[in-house]
Amino acid sequence: MARPIEATPMIEGEDALAFIAEMEKGEKASLEEKRRVKEDADEMRSMLTFAF
């Protein structure tokens, strides 16, 4: 049987402010990163086999 997943701890104080500031930047992924992620996803899809 799987172990239960614990709740994610809340961030507070300076950590919370730094997180919000980072999220507000809204930086998009570079074309190189998008290409790499797509290639990796395609490779994973090619490994999947489902027989129904």
Helices and strands as residue ranges (DSSP letters): H 13-25, H 31-47
